[in-house]
Amino acid sequence: MMDKNTFRKMNRAKRDQMSEEESQVKSSAILEQLLKLPDFMLADDLFTYVSFGKEVNTHGLIKSALLFGKRVYVPKVLDKKFMEFYQIEGLEELLPGTLGILEPEPKKLGQMQNERKQIMIVPGLAFDLIGNRIGFGAGYYDRYFIEHPNPNLKKVAIAYDFQIEEELPADQFDIPMHRIVTEKRQIRI
């Protein structure tokens, strides 16, 4: 089996070779499925990344969640190891931060709350059929899940279908997803 870095390089290259139009068409198909998910519809709070480059676009998701009256939280990298999620009320509040990725001003900290219905949209470069993910290599999300345990949090990955592998190498600290949504299918774990 290939190592994590090989999967990262391979899928990043495939993603970056897509045309802008192909990326938008696939992102729209993924968003359409995501908005129909019971986990999304019933959620009080949405924790999501802010898309950058050719990642699955989350701007429409953020706008839709705000229109539906959900609290929306997006990440801000605080240092080389940690990130936190902060509430936003619109995309216009975001400013270029780490690596040029749009980030919130650290105003209202997002809290993992077991009594609230919460969903987190998780980015990555590769996923497998049992929910394992390979991120970008910094470990921010896995550390976040360990630091902020919430057994009720629904972790949903959104990805292009070519990012799905039969099996990926996984470490003991890797946190699996509950569901993966691509433009072609949903994989429920």
N, C-alpha and C positions, 0 to 999 in steps of 0.2 A: 504494500500500500504506500502511496505517496505521502510525504510529510506535509504538515500544515502550510509551510511556506510555499511549497509547490502548488498546492490548491489555491493559495492566495494569489500567486503570480498568474496562474492560468486563468482564473475567473476574473481577475482585475483586467487582464488583457482582453478577454472576450467582451466584458462590459464596456471598456473604453473604445472598442472597435465599432460598437453600435452607432448608428446615426442618431442624431438628435430626435428625428421623427420617430424612429423605431422605439427609442427610449420612452418618448411621450405616449405612444400608442399602448405599449405594454404597461406603463405606469397607470394609465387610465383604466385599463382592464383590471389591474390589481386593486385599484381604489374602489372600483365598482363592486367587486366581491367583498372587500373589507367592510364597506359601509353596510352591507347586508348581514354581517356576522352578528349573531346574538350577543357574543362577548363585547362587541363594539356598541351595538344598539343599547344594551343594558348598562354600559359603563357610565359611572358618574365622572370619572377622571380618565383622561388620555395622556399617557407619557409617550412621547415620540421623538425620534431624532428629526433634525432638519436636514433635508436632502441636500447633497452637494455633488456637483459634477453629474455623472451618469448614474448615480444611485437611483433606486426607485423613488420617484418624486413624492414627497410628503406634504407639499404646500397645499394641495387640494384637500387632503385629509385634515390638516390643521384648520383650514377655513370651514370645512363641513362640521367638524366637532364643535367649533365655536358657535356656528349657527344653530346647532342642536342644543346649545346651552351647557355643554360639558366644560369642565375645567381642563385646560391644556397646559402641560408642563413639557419643557424642552431642556436638553442638557447644556451645561456649560462646563468646560474643562477647567478645573481649579489649579491643578498642578500636573506633574508628569504621571501621577498615579490615580488621581481621583477626579470624578465629575459629580455634579449634583444637578437635579432638575429644578427649574424655576418656572413659576406660572407666567403665562403670557396671555394677553387679550387680543393680540393681532400680530400678523407677520411684520408690520411696520416697526414693532418694538425691537426687532432683532438687528444686531450689528455684527460685522465681520470680526471673528475672534481667532481662535487657534486654527492655523492653516487656512485662514480665509473663510472658514465655515461660519454661517450665521449663528449667533448665540444671544441668549437673553441677558439683560442687565440682572444682576443677582438681587432681586427684590423679594418676592414671596417664594420661599422654599417649598418644594413639593414634598409631601409626607406620604410614606407608604402606610395606609390605614386599612386594617383588616375588615373594618365594618363598612367601608365604602367599596363599591364595585369599581375596580381599576383595571386598565388594560395598558400594556406597554408594547409599542411597535419597535422591534429590535432590528438594527441593520446587520449586515454581514457580507462576506464574500462567497461562502459556501455553506450548504446545509445538507443534512442527510435525512433519510426516511424515518429515523427514530428521534429527530429533534435536535441532534447535535449541530453546532454552528462553529464556523471559523470566522472570527472577526478580522479586524485589521491588524491585530497583533499587540495592541497596547493593554488589553485586558480590562478596559474601563467598565464594560457591562458586567462581566463576571464578578469583578470586585464590588460593583454597585449592588448586585443581587445578594452577595454575601453580607455586605454592610447593612443592607435594608431588607431583611427577610420579610416576606409577606406571602403566606401560603395561598392567599386568594387572588394574587395578582396573575392575570392571564398574560402570558408572554407569547406574542405573535410576531413571527418573522415575515417580512415581505421581501420577495426576491424574484428575479427573472428565472424562468424555468431552467435555463442552462446552468444555474447555480446549484441545482439539486443533484446530489451525488447519492449513489447506493449506500455508501458507508464512508464515514470520515474518522480519522484518528481523534480520540477524545481523551482529555486529562481528567483527573478526579475533581478539579476545580471548575470544569466547564459546566455551565448550567444549561440544560436542554430547554427547548421551546415547547409550548403546548400545541402550536399550530404554525403551519407555514402556508402562506398564500402566494401563488405565482399567477401569471397571466393565463395559465392553462388549467390549474388545479389547486385544490386545497389538500394539504396533508395534515390530518388530525393525529396527534400523538397520544 
